[in-house]
Structure formats: C-alpha cells, structure tokens
C-alpha cells in the first residue's frame, strides 16, 4: 500500500473505484486538490505516488469518498460549472423521485455538452429530454446500471449526432451563432470535425473522462480514441491557434458551454411525455397486430380449398398446312357462278331427292 507521511492511501485501483463511486471525474478531483488531471491519472494508475500536502489532501478526499455514499452531498463539475445536488438516491426513494434526482443532477450540464456536439440549442434540449424519456421507459434497467449518468449521456449523444436530423425542416437551417467572436471560432472548429472526433474531444477535454472511459463510451479501442483525440486537437488548433494547449482548450470548452443559457424541461414534464409516448407506441403496436391478424383471417377465408391446375402457356400447333391464297377460277366454277347470278333473288329451286 502506498502511503503519505500523514495518512495511508488505498491501492491505485481502489483510488479509481472510490472516485467513480460518487461519481467524480479526474478533472474534478484535480481541481479540489489543486493539481493537474494528468497527475490524478498517474496516481490512479500507480505511476507516481502523492506526497506532501497534496498527498495529504488526496488521502483525506479518498477517506471522505469511502464513507456512506448516501450521506452528504456530491459536487460535480461538467463543462466548467459546478452544481450541488443530493447524493445518489436512497432505497426509500420512489422510482419517480430517484429519476427526478438524476435528471436534476445531469440535465443542465448535459444540455450544454450536447450543444457543443451539435451547435443547435433546440436540438440539444430535445436530445437530452429524449434520452431521459428513454431512461424513464427503461428505468429498472437504468437504475441498476453502474453509471446511470453515463447511460443517459451516451443516449443523448447518439440521438444528437443522428444524421436523420438533417432531413427535418426545423433543422435544415443553421441557428444564430454565439455573439462572441472567439466563441464563434471555437464552435465553428468543433462543427468541422467528424462526429466521432467531436464526441471524443467533448468527452475527454470537455466532460473530463479518462481515455479508457472515452473509448468505451464511443465504442472504440483505446488507441483509436487516442488517435481521434490527437487529430481533433490538431484540427481545432489549426483553426484557433491559441487553443493548442489542452488546458486552454478545456477552459474554453467550459466557457463556451456556460455562455449559452440552455435549460431542459422540468422532470415531471419529461416523465409525462415519456409515458404518453410509451402508451402511444403500445397502442400502435396493438393496432398493427390486430391488422395483421385480420388480414391473415381474411386470407384464410378467401383462399381456395382445392388445387386448381394452372393453365399452361400457349404453344404453336405443328403440322398444319399453310392457308392457300385464292387463284383463278376453273371452267366449272365460272359456270356455277354465272348460274347463281342468273337465279332469282330467292335462289335456285329447291332440289328433292328422287326415289330409286
């Protein structure tokens, strides 16, 4: 066990587990202690050991995280702003109360993060509300998830980055850009990135996730996530040279997200809309099933009950002599024609057979 002169420290893996149990990001822990995020990452991986006053502060923080997670309050910073919210829901809370606590905890920062991904204020609000509606529909599963906030964040990001929004009339035209020129330049640089690069940059430099967590949430390998992050930082630095420093980029992302006054709907509204959407799709599924059953019944009643041989295709008859063309009349035929013309209109006299 690694120890500081004053207080003992848990093993590196336990340090990370304690941080994620609250949950806290490495950036939040680094700000509380007064060190860089890279330093906290090195402490959690075991590459370095905290010492001196910083080590004592780190030990005290871990000791506080090891206490009952249902007591006290948790302070989370996302995109540069802090919010004081109640601790994770206690077992006595109802599902609606637990959902409302998660919504109040995550939705303000999540709307700002989604705005960095899309550059659209209305789409950011819609994406977050849609993600929480899905979470309420699947609440037993989400409530048991190891990271409910991460589940909602991933769902909101997927919805926000869907290419189908470009076909919706309300999202065909760009929204007014930020008023500040520096904010406009940064947002323009972000929107020029491919969606996967933009998402990786926002998660790592905006939210403050570690590289393995970023790779897991973007469904990529750690080397692939690192490559995306490197190229995204280079592309942003090419458009805004003063943001070549990751620390400066993190600060500017927080400032840009905090500039826009974005708020989602109240949690009761989100739950109500989610329940209405669930009832609508349930009724639609029932109606569709009834229609299929009716069509199947009609087909069974009108279908033939015996086998009818199909009519074969037409075939040409072989061996029939070709029709001969009319030629000149013979002498007998000419005499017969003359006789018929000389007869009265009633025709020739009736002929009777003679007895033998």
C-alpha positions in Angstrom: 0.0 0.0 0.0 1.3 3.4 -1.0 1.5 5.8 2.0 2.0 9.5 2.5 3.8 10.8 5.7 0.5 11.7 7.3 -2.3 9.4 6.1 -2.4 6.0 4.3 -3.6 5.7 0.8 -5.5 2.8 -0.8 -4.1 0.9 -3.8 -4.3 2.7 -7.2 -7.3 0.6 -8.4 -9.2 1.3 -5.2 -8.5 5.1 -5.6 -10.1 5.0 -9.0 -13.0 2.9 -7.8 -13.7 5.4 -4.9 -13.7 8.3 -7.3 -16.1 6.6 -9.8 -18.4 5.5 -7.0 -19.6 9.1 -6.2 -19.2 9.7 -9.3 -16.4 12.2 -9.9 -14.2 12.8 -12.8 -10.4 13.1 -12.7 -10.7 16.8 -13.6 -13.0 17.4 -10.6 -10.6 15.6 -8.2 -7.6 17.5 -9.6 -9.4 20.9 -9.1 -10.2 20.1 -5.5 -6.6 19.1 -4.7 -5.0 21.8 -6.8 -3.1 19.6 -9.3 -3.5 18.7 -12.9 -5.7 16.0 -14.3 -2.6 14.1 -15.6 -1.3 14.0 -12.0 -4.5 12.4 -10.8 -4.4 9.9 -13.6 -0.8 9.0 -12.7 -1.9 8.5 -9.1 -4.7 6.2 -10.1 -2.5 4.1 -12.4 0.3 3.8 -9.8 3.0 5.5 -12.0 3.6 8.1 -9.3 2.7 8.4 -5.6 1.2 11.6 -4.0 3.4 13.3 -1.4 3.4 16.3 0.9 0.4 18.5 1.4 -1.1 17.4 -1.9 -0.9 13.7 -0.9 -2.5 14.5 2.5 -5.4 16.3 0.7 -5.8 13.4 -1.7 -5.8 10.9 1.2 -8.5 12.9 3.0 -10.6 13.2 -0.1 -10.4 9.4 -0.6 -11.3 8.8 3.0 -14.4 11.0 2.6 -15.4 9.1 -0.5 -15.1 5.8 1.4 -17.8 6.9 3.8 -21.5 6.1 3.3 -22.3 7.3 -0.2 -25.9 8.1 0.8 -24.8 10.8 3.3 -23.9 14.4 2.4 -23.8 16.0 -1.0 -21.9 15.4 -4.2 -20.4 18.3 -6.2 -20.0 17.6 -9.8 -18.4 20.0 -12.4 -19.3 19.5 -16.0 -18.1 21.8 -18.7 -16.8 24.4 -16.3 -19.7 24.8 -13.9 -20.4 23.2 -10.5 -23.8 22.2 -9.2 -24.6 21.0 -5.6 -27.1 18.2 -5.7 -28.3 15.5 -3.3 -26.3 12.3 -3.1 -27.5 9.2 -5.0 -31.0 8.1 -4.3 -31.5 6.2 -1.1 -33.5 2.9 -1.1 -36.5 4.8 0.5 -37.0 7.0 -2.6 -39.7 6.1 -5.1 -38.7 5.5 -8.8 -40.1 8.9 -9.8 -38.1 10.6 -7.0 -34.9 8.8 -8.0 -35.4 9.7 -11.6 -36.1 13.4 -10.8 -32.9 13.5 -8.7 -30.8 12.0 -11.6 -32.5 14.5 -14.0 -31.8 17.5 -11.8 -28.2 16.3 -11.4 -27.3 15.7 -15.0 -29.6 17.6 -17.4 -28.2 21.1 -17.0 -24.6 20.1 -17.8 -25.7 17.5 -20.4 -27.6 20.1 -22.4 -24.5 22.3 -22.6 -22.4 19.3 -23.6 -24.8 18.4 -26.4 -24.8 22.0 -27.6 -21.0 21.6 -28.2 -21.7 18.5 -30.3 -24.5 20.0 -32.5 -24.2 23.8 -32.3 -28.0 23.8 -32.1 -29.7 24.9 -28.9 -33.1 23.4 -29.6 -31.6 20.0 -30.7 -29.5 19.9 -27.6 -32.6 20.3 -25.4 -34.6 17.8 -27.4 -31.7 15.2 -27.3 -31.4 15.4 -23.5 -35.2 15.2 -23.0 -35.5 12.3 -25.4 -32.6 10.4 -23.6 -34.3 10.9 -20.2 -37.6 9.7 -21.6 -36.0 6.5 -22.8 -34.4 6.2 -19.4 -37.7 6.5 -17.7 -39.2 3.9 -20.0 -36.4 1.5 -19.1 -35.9 2.8 -15.5 -35.4 -0.6 -13.7 -32.5 -1.3 -16.1 -31.1 2.2 -15.9 -31.4 2.4 -12.1 -29.3 -0.8 -11.7 -26.7 0.4 -14.2 -23.2 1.0 -12.9 -23.3 4.6 -14.3 -26.8 5.9 -14.9 -25.5 9.3 -15.8 -23.2 7.7 -18.4 -26.2 5.7 -19.8 -28.2 8.9 -20.3 -25.2 10.8 -21.7 -24.5 8.1 -24.3 -28.1 8.0 -25.4 -28.3 11.8 -25.7 -25.1 11.9 -27.7 -26.3 9.2 -30.1 -29.6 11.0 -30.7 -28.0 14.4 -31.1 -25.5 13.1 -33.7 -28.0 11.2 -35.8 -27.7 12.1 -39.5 -31.5 12.0 -39.9 -31.9 15.4 -38.2 -30.7 17.0 -41.5 -34.0 15.9 -43.2 -36.2 17.6 -40.6 -37.5 21.0 -41.8 -36.8 22.7 -38.4 -33.1 21.7 -38.5 -32.3 22.4 -42.1 -31.1 26.0 -41.5 -28.3 26.9 -39.0 -29.1 28.7 -35.8 -27.7 32.1 -34.9 -24.1 31.7 -33.8 -22.7 32.9 -30.4 -22.3 36.6 -30.0 -18.6 36.5 -29.1 -16.2 36.1 -32.0 -13.9 33.7 -30.0 -16.9 31.5 -29.2 -18.0 31.5 -32.8 -14.5 30.5 -34.0 -14.3 27.6 -31.5 -17.8 26.4 -32.3 -17.0 26.5 -36.0 -13.9 24.5 -35.4 -15.8 21.9 -33.4 -18.6 21.5 -36.0 -16.0 21.0 -38.8 -14.8 17.8 -37.0 -16.2 14.4 -37.9 -18.9 13.4 -35.4 -16.8 10.7 -33.8 -13.8 13.0 -33.4 -16.1 15.8 -32.0 -17.6 13.4 -29.5 -14.2 12.1 -28.3 -13.0 15.6 -27.9 -16.0 16.7 -25.9 -15.9 13.6 -23.6 -12.1 13.9 -22.9 -11.5 17.6 -22.8 -15.0 18.8 -22.0 -16.5 16.3 -19.6 -13.1 15.2 -18.3 -13.4 11.4 -18.8 -10.3 9.3 -18.9 -9.1 7.8 -22.2 -10.4 4.3 -21.4 -13.8 5.6 -20.4 -13.9 7.8 -23.5 -13.0 4.8 -25.7 -15.7 2.6 -24.1 -18.4 5.3 -24.5 -17.6 5.9 -28.1 -17.3 2.1 -28.8 -13.7 2.3 -29.9 -10.4 0.9 -28.8 -8.2 3.0 -26.6 -5.6 3.5 -29.4 -8.4 4.6 -31.8 -9.8 7.0 -29.2 -6.3 8.4 -28.6 -5.8 8.9 -32.4 -9.2 10.6 -32.7 -8.3 12.9 -29.8 -5.0 13.8 -31.3 -6.4 14.7 -34.7 -9.3 16.6 -33.2 -7.0 18.7 -31.1 -4.8 19.4 -34.1 -7.8 20.4 -36.2 -9.1 22.8 -33.5 -5.6 24.3 -33.0 -5.3 24.9 -36.8 -8.5 27.0 -36.7 -7.8 28.6 -33.3 -4.0 28.5 -32.6 -4.3 29.8 -29.0 -6.1 26.5 -28.1 -3.2 24.2 -28.9 -2.7 23.8 -25.1 -5.1 21.1 -23.8 -5.7 23.0 -20.6 -6.7 26.1 -22.5 -8.9 24.0 -24.7 -10.6 22.5 -21.7 -11.2 26.0 -20.2 -12.6 27.4 -23.4 -15.0 24.5 -23.9 -16.3 25.1 -20.4 -16.7 28.8 -21.1 -18.4 28.2 -24.5 -20.9 25.7 -22.9 -21.6 28.0 -20.0 -22.2 31.1 -22.1 -25.4 29.6 -23.6 -28.4 29.7 -21.2 -29.8 26.3 -22.0 -32.4 24.6 -19.8 -34.3 21.4 -20.3 -38.0 20.9 -19.4 -38.9 20.0 -15.8 -38.5 16.4 -14.8 -42.3 15.9 -14.4 -42.9 17.0 -17.9 -40.2 14.7 -19.3 -41.7 11.7 -17.4 -45.2 12.6 -18.6 -44.2 12.9 -22.2 -42.3 9.7 -21.9 -45.3 7.9 -20.5 -47.5 9.3 -23.3 -45.1 8.2 -25.9 -44.9 4.7 -24.4 -48.7 4.4 -24.4 -48.9 5.7 -28.0 -46.4 3.1 -29.3 -48.0 0.4 -27.3 -51.4 1.1 -28.8 -49.9 1.4 -32.2 -48.3 -2.0 -31.8 -51.6 -3.5 -30.7 -53.4 -2.0 -33.6 -50.8 -3.2 -36.0 -51.0 -6.7 -34.6 -54.8 -6.7 -34.9 -54.5 -5.6 -38.5 -52.1 -8.5 -39.2 -54.5 -10.9 -37.6 -57.4 -9.6 -39.6 -55.6 -9.8 -42.8 -54.5 -13.3 -42.1 -58.1 -14.4 -41.2 -59.4 -12.8 -44.4 -56.7 -14.6 -46.5 -57.6 -17.9 -44.9 -61.3 -17.5 -45.6 -60.9 -16.4 -49.2 -58.1 -18.8 -50.2 -59.1 -21.7 -52.5 -59.8 -25.0 -50.7 -58.7 -27.3 -53.6 -55.9 -27.5 -56.0 -56.5 -25.9 -59.4 -54.1 -26.8 -62.1 -52.7 -23.7 -63.7 -53.3 -23.1 -67.4 -50.3 -23.8 -69.4 -48.8 -21.3 -71.7 -50.0 -21.2 -75.3 -48.0 -23.3 -77.8 -47.9 -23.3 -81.6 -49.6 -26.3 -83.3 -47.3 -28.1 -85.7 -48.1 -29.9 -89.0 -51.0 -27.6 -90.2 -50.6 -26.7 -93.9 -50.5 -23.0 -94.6 -53.6 -21.4 -95.9 -53.5 -21.2 -99.7 -54.1 -18.0 -101.5 -57.1 -17.6 -103.9 -56.2 -18.4 -107.5 -58.0 -18.1 -110.9 -61.4 -20.0 -111.1 -61.8 -23.1 -113.2 -64.4 -23.5 -116.0 -66.9 -25.3 -113.8 -66.5 -22.7 -111.1 -67.2 -20.0 -113.6 -70.3 -21.7 -115.0 -71.6 -22.2 -111.4 -71.1 -18.6 -110.6 -72.9 -17.5 -113.7 -75.8 -19.8 -112.9 -76.1 -18.5 -109.4 -76.2 -14.9 -110.6 -79.0 -15.7 -113.2 -81.2 -17.3 -110.5 -83.9 -15.3 -108.8 -83.4 -13.5 -105.6 -85.0 -16.4 -103.7 -82.2 -18.6 -105.0 -82.5 -21.7 -107.2 -85.4 -24.1 -107.0 -85.4 -26.5 -104.1 -84.0 -29.8 -105.1 -85.7 -33.0 -103.9 -84.1 -36.4 -103.8 -85.6 -38.9 -106.3 -86.7 -42.3 -105.2 -84.8 -45.3 -106.5 
